[in-house]
Amino acid sequence: MKRNSKIVLLFTLASIASSALAQNKIPLTFNEAYQQMNQNSHVLKQAGYEVREKEADKKSMFGLRTPKVFVTATAIKMADPMTLDLTPVRDAITPLYETLGKYGNFSGVPNPDPATSGVMPTLPDNISTAAVRNKLLQGEAAIKSAEWNQMIQEKQFATVNANVVWPLYTGGKINAANKASRINEEEAGLKEKQKEGELLSELATRYYGLVLAEQACKVRAQVADAMKKHLFDSQKLSEQGQIAKVEFLHAQVANSDAERELKKANREASIVERALLNTLAAEDTTGVMPASKLFILKNIENEEFFINLALQNNPLLQQVDSKRELAMTGVKLEKSNYLPSLALTGTYNLAEKDLSPYLPQWMVGLGLNWSLFEGTTRNRKLQAARFKVDQVDEAGLKAEEDIKTVIRKLHQQLGMQVEQLEELDKTLEFAQIYVDSRDKAFHEGLSTSTELVDANLLLAKVKIERLQALYGYDVALATLLQVCGSPDMFIQYQTSAQAITEGI
């Protein structure tokens, strides 16, 4: 078998194997890829969990308004027990009881006998004196026998108490905490929206990057086919003596280069496909085959349309608004430090060991905490909170100007890609005519192999540049809509009737 026949056969087998491999891949439109990415993306799942985290945190802030009930257990050991010595009181009153019990004279004691009380309401003086003295002497005996050094609290004791604290007024601290948690939840949702836009832009870059890579492979395959035909023709003409052998050698080199470039293009397509699978979070064993083509829109809305869209929907600007609201909440929080806090408190003794019997079973009260002077701490913190608001305002103005600049740049890129494509369409037509002319001239012996090869490479270059212009348009459009905060509009543009699709 001749060399050129072997080459043609090998290339044919490689093409059949490549086609069989492509048949095992799953055709996937861009919209289907977008849905799969939203369903499987680990980035979006992480952002979703952050939203749920902030939502749970917001709900937890509601508990600041409700009473807190908790149990405390305390075991205490003191250096000495607590006692109360009333001996001086005993020593002070004993002489009085003793003197009056022996020498006191009393009268007017009511008659305790109901039978005679009507006739004699009061007892005679001698009987009254005897009765009162007897009572005083009994009191003296009781005083002397009593324990006047009382144990108030043992040295060691333990208690188990149920406690309740219910904040009634905190100067706005609870309201500020609840508002801050709500703002944090909203900001988490905006971050999730931002991630969705970034992933759509990434998907467009990689999906249409694979489309571009596969189309480039087809262009390289066309060049390889042309070089094989040229090699075959060069061999025939060389054998017939119509061209120099060096022309045949040049055709062999061109054929080898075309095969190398085709293999390189296939390798690059595999790399881009792996990146796309990563974005889709697809199984490693799954292959995808893009079913959507590169597209372009000859007419699109002006810059002001997209700027207004971004000012309304851009998640970064919306996050700045959230941060501004959060900073203003911080100012209110610092102002609340100047106000008092009022809380209802209560304690109930559940269990005790060696606790003083003089202590009550339960207590309820109101507690007030009002810090009147803390140096310059509170004032400085309030100033810092106000500076934070100013800082966020300036960051918002800078972000707004940056977004406007990016939108104008991307809109210009869209127009540039459209212009490039229009010019390349003309160049493609001339390049095709140039290839046909060089091929005809070569067979007539009026052109060299180098000129024909260069013409084919020029045609391939123009085709790839056209594909790159389409790809650049699609990526710029996806990035533009991401900045505008409306990534879903990319699907609308991609499937609209005005979209012009291209392929090899």
C-alpha positions in Angstrom: 0.0 0.0 0.0 1.3 3.4 -0.9 2.2 6.0 1.7 -0.6 8.4 0.8 -3.2 5.6 0.8 -2.1 4.6 4.3 -2.5 8.2 5.5 -6.0 8.5 4.0 -7.0 5.1 5.6 -5.6 6.1 9.1 -7.4 9.5 8.9 -10.6 7.7 7.9 -10.4 5.3 10.8 -9.7 8.1 13.2 -12.7 10.0 12.0 -14.9 6.9 12.4 -13.6 6.4 16.0 -14.2 10.1 16.8 -17.8 9.9 15.5 -18.5 6.8 17.5 -17.2 8.6 20.6 -19.3 11.7 19.9 -22.4 9.4 19.6 -21.9 8.3 23.2 -22.1 11.9 24.4 -25.3 13.5 25.6 -26.6 16.4 23.4 -27.3 19.4 25.6 -28.8 22.7 24.7 -27.6 25.8 26.5 -30.9 26.1 28.4 -30.7 22.4 29.5 -27.1 23.0 30.6 -28.3 26.1 32.6 -31.0 24.1 34.3 -28.6 21.3 35.2 -26.1 23.8 36.6 -28.7 25.4 38.8 -29.7 22.0 40.1 -26.3 20.5 40.7 -23.9 23.5 41.4 -22.1 23.2 44.7 -21.6 26.9 44.7 -25.4 27.6 44.5 -26.0 24.9 47.1 -23.5 26.6 49.4 -25.1 30.0 48.8 -28.6 28.4 49.5 -27.3 27.0 52.8 -26.0 30.5 53.8 -29.5 31.9 53.1 -31.0 29.2 55.3 -28.4 30.0 58.0 -29.3 33.7 58.0 -33.0 32.8 58.1 -32.5 30.7 61.1 -30.4 33.4 62.7 -33.2 35.9 62.1 -35.8 33.6 63.7 -33.5 33.2 66.7 -33.5 37.0 67.2 -37.3 36.8 68.0 -36.3 35.1 71.2 -34.8 38.3 72.5 -38.3 39.6 73.1 -39.5 36.6 75.2 -38.7 35.7 78.8 -35.7 33.6 79.5 -36.3 30.8 82.0 -33.3 28.9 83.3 -32.1 26.8 86.3 -29.1 27.6 88.4 -27.4 25.4 91.0 -25.1 26.9 93.6 -22.9 25.3 96.2 -21.2 27.7 98.6 -18.7 27.3 101.5 -18.0 30.4 103.7 -15.1 31.0 106.1 -17.5 31.2 109.0 -21.2 30.7 109.6 -23.5 33.7 109.7 -24.9 34.3 113.3 -26.9 37.0 115.1 -26.0 37.6 118.8 -29.0 39.2 120.7 -27.5 38.7 124.2 -27.2 42.5 124.8 -31.0 42.8 124.2 -31.6 40.0 126.7 -29.3 41.7 129.3 -31.1 45.0 128.7 -34.7 43.7 129.3 -34.1 41.0 132.0 -33.8 43.5 134.9 -37.0 45.2 133.9 -38.9 41.9 134.0 -37.2 40.9 137.3 -38.0 44.3 139.1 -41.6 44.5 137.9 -42.2 40.9 138.7 -41.2 41.4 142.3 -42.0 45.0 143.2 -44.5 46.3 140.6 -48.0 47.3 141.7 -50.8 47.0 139.1 -54.5 47.7 138.9 -57.4 47.6 136.4 -56.8 44.1 135.2 -60.0 42.9 133.4 -61.9 40.2 135.2 -61.5 36.9 133.2 -64.4 35.2 134.9 -67.6 35.6 132.8 -69.8 34.7 135.8 -68.6 37.7 137.9 -67.3 40.1 135.2 -70.7 41.8 135.1 -70.6 42.7 138.8 -66.9 43.3 139.0 -65.4 44.3 135.6 -61.9 44.7 137.0 -60.0 42.7 139.6 -59.1 44.3 142.9 -55.6 45.8 143.0 -54.0 43.1 145.1 -55.3 40.4 142.7 -54.3 42.4 139.7 -50.8 43.0 141.0 -50.4 39.3 141.8 -51.6 38.3 138.3 -49.4 40.7 136.4 -46.3 39.9 138.6 -46.9 36.2 137.8 -46.9 36.9 134.1 -43.8 39.0 134.3 -41.9 36.3 136.2 -43.0 33.8 133.6 -41.6 36.1 130.9 -38.4 36.5 132.8 -38.0 32.8 132.9 -38.7 32.5 129.2 -36.1 35.2 128.4 -33.4 33.5 130.4 -34.1 30.1 128.9 -34.2 31.4 125.3 -31.3 31.1 122.8 -30.2 34.7 122.0 -27.2 33.8 119.7 -29.1 32.7 116.6 -27.6 30.8 113.6 -28.6 32.7 110.4 -26.8 30.6 107.8 -24.6 27.5 108.0 -21.1 27.7 106.7 -21.9 25.3 103.8 -25.1 25.3 101.8 -26.4 24.6 98.3 -29.5 25.7 96.3 -31.2 24.9 93.1 -33.3 27.9 91.7 -35.6 28.5 88.8 -35.0 31.9 87.3 -36.8 34.1 84.8 -35.6 37.3 83.1 -38.0 39.2 80.8 -36.5 42.3 79.2 -39.2 45.0 79.1 -37.2 47.9 77.6 -33.7 47.9 76.2 -33.5 51.3 74.6 -33.9 49.8 71.1 -31.2 47.1 71.3 -33.6 44.3 70.6 -35.2 46.1 67.7 -31.7 46.8 66.2 -30.7 43.2 66.6 -33.8 41.9 64.8 -33.4 44.4 62.0 -29.7 43.5 61.5 -30.6 39.8 61.3 -33.3 40.6 58.7 -30.7 42.7 56.7 -28.2 39.8 56.9 -30.8 37.4 55.5 -31.5 39.7 52.6 -27.8 40.2 51.9 -27.4 36.4 51.8 -30.1 36.2 49.2 -28.4 38.9 47.1 -25.1 37.0 47.3 -27.0 33.9 46.1 -28.3 36.0 43.2 -24.8 37.2 42.5 -23.5 33.7 42.4 -26.2 32.7 39.9 -25.1 35.5 37.6 -21.4 34.6 37.9 -22.2 31.0 37.2 -24.3 31.9 34.1 -21.3 33.9 32.8 -19.0 31.0 33.6 -21.4 28.6 31.9 -21.6 30.7 28.7 -17.8 31.0 28.6 -17.3 27.3 28.9 -20.3 26.0 27.0 -19.7 28.3 24.0 -16.0 27.7 24.5 -16.7 24.0 23.8 -18.8 25.0 20.8 -15.9 27.1 19.6 -13.4 24.3 20.2 -15.5 21.7 18.4 -16.0 24.1 15.5 -12.3 24.7 15.4 -11.8 21.0 15.2 -14.0 20.9 12.2 -12.0 23.7 10.6 -8.8 21.8 11.3 -10.4 18.7 9.9 -11.2 20.5 6.7 -7.7 21.8 6.5 -6.4 18.2 7.1 -8.7 16.9 4.3 -7.5 19.6 2.0 -3.9 18.8 2.8 -4.4 15.1 2.2 -6.0 15.8 -1.1 -3.1 18.2 -1.9 -0.6 15.5 -0.9 -2.3 13.0 -3.2 -2.4 15.4 -6.1 1.3 16.4 -5.4 2.3 12.8 -5.5 0.6 12.2 -8.8 2.0 15.4 -10.4 5.4 14.6 -9.1 5.3 11.1 -10.5 4.3 12.6 -13.9 7.1 15.1 -13.7 4.8 18.1 -13.8 6.1 19.5 -10.5 9.4 19.3 -8.7 9.9 16.7 -6.0 10.4 19.5 -3.5 6.8 20.5 -4.0 5.7 17.0 -3.0 8.0 17.2 0.1 6.4 20.5 1.0 2.9 18.9 0.7 4.0 16.1 3.0 5.2 18.7 5.6 1.9 20.6 5.3 -0.1 17.4 5.7 1.9 16.5 8.9 1.3 20.0 10.2 -2.4 19.8 9.5 -2.7 16.5 11.4 -0.8 17.9 14.3 -3.0 21.0 14.5 -6.1 18.7 14.4 -4.8 16.6 17.3 -4.1 19.8 19.2 -7.6 21.1 18.6 -9.1 17.9 19.8 -7.0 18.0 22.9 -8.1 21.6 23.6 -11.7 20.6 23.1 -11.4 17.8 25.7 -9.9 20.3 28.2 -12.8 22.8 27.6 -15.3 19.9 27.9 -13.8 18.9 31.3 -14.2 22.5 32.4 -17.8 22.6 31.3 -18.5 19.3 33.2 -17.1 20.9 36.3 -19.4 23.9 35.9 -22.4 21.5 35.4 -21.3 19.4 38.4 -21.8 16.4 36.1 -20.5 12.8 36.7 -16.9 12.3 35.6 -18.0 9.5 33.2 -20.6 11.7 31.4 -19.7 13.4 28.2 -21.7 16.3 26.7 -22.1 17.5 23.2 -23.4 21.1 22.8 -26.6 21.2 20.8 -26.8 25.0 20.7 -24.8 27.0 18.2 -22.8 30.2 18.5 -25.1 33.2 17.9 -25.1 36.9 17.4 -27.6 39.7 17.5 -27.1 42.4 14.9 -29.2 44.9 16.9 -29.5 45.2 20.7 -30.7 47.8 23.2 -28.5 50.9 23.8 -26.1 51.5 26.7 -28.6 53.4 28.8 -31.1 50.5 28.8 -28.5 48.2 30.4 -27.3 50.9 32.8 -30.8 51.5 34.1 -31.2 47.7 34.3 -28.1 47.4 36.4 -29.1 50.3 38.7 -32.3 48.4 39.5 -31.1 44.8 39.6 -27.3 44.6 40.1 -26.8 42.4 43.3 -23.6 44.2 44.2 -25.4 47.6 44.3 -28.3 46.0 46.2 -25.7 44.6 48.7 -24.4 48.2 49.1 -27.9 49.3 50.0 -28.2 46.5 52.5 -24.8 47.5 54.1 -26.0 51.1 54.2 -29.1 50.0 56.1 -27.1 47.8 58.4 -24.7 50.7 59.1 -27.6 53.0 60.0 -28.9 50.3 62.3 -25.5 50.3 63.9 -25.9 54.0 64.6 -29.3 53.3 66.3 -27.7 50.6 68.3 -24.9 52.9 69.6 -27.6 55.5 70.5 -29.4 52.9 72.5 -26.4 52.7 74.9 -27.4 56.1 76.2 -30.8 54.7 77.4 -31.7 52.6 80.4 -32.6 48.9 80.3 -35.5 47.5 82.3 -36.2 43.9 83.0 -38.6 41.8 85.1 -36.8 39.2 87.2 -37.9 36.3 89.3 -36.4 33.4 91.3 -38.0 30.3 92.8 -36.2 28.0 95.2 -36.6 24.4 93.8 -34.3 22.6 96.3 -31.9 23.5 99.0 -29.5 22.0 101.6 -28.7 23.9 104.8 -30.1 27.1 103.4 -31.1 29.7 105.9 -34.8 29.4 106.9 -35.0 33.2 107.0 -34.7 33.4 103.2 -38.0 33.5 101.1 -39.2 30.7 98.8 -39.5 33.0 95.8 -38.8 36.6 94.8 -40.1 38.8 91.9 -38.7 42.2 91.0 -37.9 44.9 88.4 -34.3 45.6 87.5 -33.0 48.9 86.0 -29.6 49.3 84.4 -28.7 52.8 83.3 -25.1 53.7 82.6 -24.8 57.5 83.1 -21.1 58.0 82.3 -18.5 56.0 80.5 -16.0 58.6 79.7 -15.9 59.2 75.9 -16.4 55.6 74.9 -20.0 55.8 73.9 -19.6 59.1 72.0 -16.6 57.7 70.0 -18.4 54.5 69.2 -21.4 56.6 67.9 -19.0 58.6 65.7 -17.4 55.4 64.4 -20.9 54.1 63.4 -21.7 57.3 61.6 -18.4 57.2 59.7 -19.4 53.7 58.7 -22.5 55.0 57.0 -20.4 57.6 55.2 -17.9 54.9 54.1 -20.7 52.7 52.7 -22.2 55.8 50.8 -18.8 56.4 49.1 -18.4 52.7 48.3 -21.8 52.7 46.7 -21.0 55.7 44.5 -17.7 54.1 43.4 -19.5 50.8 42.7 -22.1 52.6 40.7 -19.6 54.4 38.5 -17.5 51.2 38.0 -20.6 49.3 36.9 -21.5 52.0 34.4 -18.0 51.9 33.0 -18.1 48.1 32.7 -21.4 48.2 30.9 -20.2 50.8 28.4 -17.1 48.7 27.8 -19.0 45.4 27.3 -21.6 47.2 25.1 -18.8 48.5 22.9 -17.3 45.0 22.7 -20.7 43.7 21.4 -20.6 46.3 18.7 -17.0 45.6 17.9 -17.7 41.8 17.5 -20.6 42.6 15.1 -18.3 44.8 13.0 -15.6 42.2 13.1 -18.0 39.6 11.9 -19.2 41.7 9.0 -15.7 42.4 7.8 -14.7 38.7 8.2 -17.7 37.7 6.1 -16.2 39.6 3.2 -12.7 38.3 3.9 -14.1 34.7 4.0 -15.6 35.1 0.6 -12.3 36.4 -0.8 -10.3 33.7 1.0 -12.5 30.9 -0.5 -12.1 32.4 -4.0 -8.3 32.7 -3.4 -8.1 29.0 -2.4 -10.0 27.9 -5.5 -7.7 30.0 -7.7 -4.5 28.7 -6.1 -5.8 25.1 -6.4 -6.5 25.5 -10.1 -3.2 27.3 -10.7 -1.3 24.5 -8.9 -2.8 21.8 -11.1 -1.9 23.8 -14.1 1.6 24.3 -12.9 1.3 28.0 -12.4 1.4 28.0 -8.6 3.6 26.3 -5.9 2.6 24.0 -3.1 3.6 26.7 -0.6 1.1 29.2 -2.1 -1.7 26.7 -2.1 -1.0 25.6 1.5 -0.9 29.3 2.6 -4.2 29.9 0.9 -5.8 27.0 2.8 -4.3 28.2 6.1 -5.5 31.7 5.4 -9.0 30.3 4.8 -8.9 28.3 8.1 -7.6 31.4 9.9 -10.6 33.5 8.7 -13.1 30.8 9.6 -11.6 30.5 13.2 -11.6 34.3 13.6 -15.2 34.4 12.6 -16.0 31.7 15.3 -13.9 33.6 17.8 -15.9 36.8 17.0 -19.1 34.9 17.6 -17.8 33.5 20.8 -16.5 36.8 22.0 -20.0 38.3 21.4 -21.7 35.5 23.4 -19.3 35.8 26.3 -19.5 39.6 26.4 -23.4 39.4 26.3 -23.4 36.9 29.2 -21.0 39.1 31.2 -23.1 42.2 30.4 -26.3 40.6 31.6 -24.5 39.4 34.7 -23.5 42.9 35.6 -27.0 44.1 34.9 -28.3 41.5 37.4 -30.5 39.9 34.8 -28.7 36.7 33.8 -32.0 35.0 32.8 -32.2 37.4 29.9 -29.4 35.6 28.2 -31.7 32.7 27.5 -34.2 35.1 26.0 -31.6 36.6 23.7 -30.2 33.2 22.8 -33.6 31.8 21.7 -35.0 35.0 20.2 -36.0 35.2 16.6 -33.4 37.9 16.0 -30.5 35.6 17.0 -28.4 34.6 14.1 -26.7 31.2 14.7 -23.5 30.1 13.0 -21.6 26.9 12.5 -19.2 25.1 10.3 
